[in-house]
Amino acid sequence: MTAEPGCVFCAIVASRAPAVVLLREDSCVAFLDLFPIARGHALVVPVEHAATLGELPPSVQRELFAMAGKVLEAQRLSGLPFSGGNLLLNDGRAANQHIPHVHVHVVPRTSGDLPRIVGGLVRRLLRGFGARASRKRLEETAVLLRPHLGAASDGG
């Protein structure tokens, strides 16, 4: 694994920084966002450090989005509020990528949540991330999602 010193996502992948991991596979890791826009908001990152999507081999790009799809389906099946979902990838600083390590946001949506979602996105655009979720709340959310992610899901 190639890690970038000081990269928080590399530290999470290497289990050197705390995170509530949902799923760990050879090329990608999914974990819950510390500043969720909605309950169940997850991030999917490649194990190898790459700042932009184009720096990843096509096979890892496919695996990144395949894992994002698995997380989206787990959100749908989990019992959490879910009417649909967004996959969001900010590619580069000009696109509002705050952490220069490729990551896909997997955000569960509900009917009528647009004002709250837009507020959360605007806060992020302005580099304010909103309320940090408690570790307890993230663990409770993970318990609902992990059973729908298959045998490779991280038990904690």
N, C-alpha and C positions, 0 to 999 in steps of 0.2 A: 504494500500500500504506500502510495506517495502522499504525504501529508504536508500541509503548508503551516509553518510555525505561526502561531497566533490566530489561526482560523478556528473559530468556535465550532463549526460543523466538523472539521477534521478531528477536533478534540472529542466531540460526541461520538463520532464513528469509532474512535479508538478507545471509547469508554473512559476518557480522562476528564470529561465534563459531564455534569448530571443532565439527564434527559429521560423522559418517559418514552422508551422505545416500544414501538408497536410491532415492527417486523424488521428482521435483519436477514439479508441474503448476500450472496458473494459480491455483487456489484453495487447494491444500494441498501439504504437504511431508511425506515420511516419512523418518525417520532412526533409527538404532540407539540404544537407551537406553544411557547411560554406565554405569548400575548395573543390568545385566540380571538379571531373576529367572530367566531361562532363555536359553540361547544363541539369538540371533535375535530377542529381545525388541525391538520397535520402537515408536516413537511416531509418530502421525500428527497434524499440527497444521494449522489453517487459516493461510493467509498473512496475512489480516487479523486484528489483535488483537481477541480477545473473551474475556472472563473466563469466561463461562458459555455453554452450548450455546444457550440461548434468545436470546442476543445475536446469533447468526449468522442470516443469512437462510436460509430453508428450502432453497434451492438449494445453499448451501455445506454445510449439515448433510448433505444427501444425498451430496455429493461427498466429504466427510470420511469417511463410513462406506463409500462405494464404494472409496475408496483403502485403508481398513483391510481391506476384503475382498480387495483385490488383494495386499496384504502377507501376509495369512493364507494365501492360495493359494500365494504364492511360498514361504512357510515349508513348506507341505505338499510342494511339488515339489523343494525345494532339496537334499535329501539330509541335512539336519540332522535330529536326532531329532524326530519329530512323530507324535503319535497323535491330536491335536486342538488346539484353541486357545481362548483367551479374548480377548474384546474388553472393555476396562474403561475407563469414563469416570467420573472423580470430578468432580462438578459442584458446586463451591463449597467453601469452607473446612471447613464442617461435614462434608462428604463426603470429607475428607482430600485435597483438591486442594492440593498444595504450591506449584505455580506457577500463578498466576492467568491462564492462557492455555489455552483449550480444548485438550485433547489426549486421544487415544484410545491406550491401551496395547494392543498386539497381541502376546500372549504365547503362544508355542508350548508345547504340553503333551505329556507322554509318560505312558504308563501307569505308575502307581506313584510319580509325582513329587509327590503331594499334600503330604507333610511338608516338602519343600524349598520348594514354592510358598507354602505357608502361612507358613513361616519368613520368606521374603522379603517377603510382604505385611505380616506383623507388624512387621518391621524398618521398613518404610515408614510404617506407622501411627504408629510411635514416632519418626519422622523420622530414622531411621538407615537409610541406603540400602545397606549392605553393601559388598562389594568392587567397586571401579571396574574395568571391563574395560580392557585395554590397547588402544591405538590399533591395534596390529598384529592383535590378536584380532578387533576390530570390522571391520577391513578384510578379513580372511580370511572372516568371516561374510558381509559385503556381497558379496563375489565369488560366493558360493553363491546369494545371493538375487536379485541384480540381473538375471540372465538370464531370470528368470521374471516380471519386472515390465513387460516391453514396452519399446518404443522410447523412452518418456519417462524411463526409469530413469537415474539420475545415475551416470556412470562414475567418480566419485571426486571 
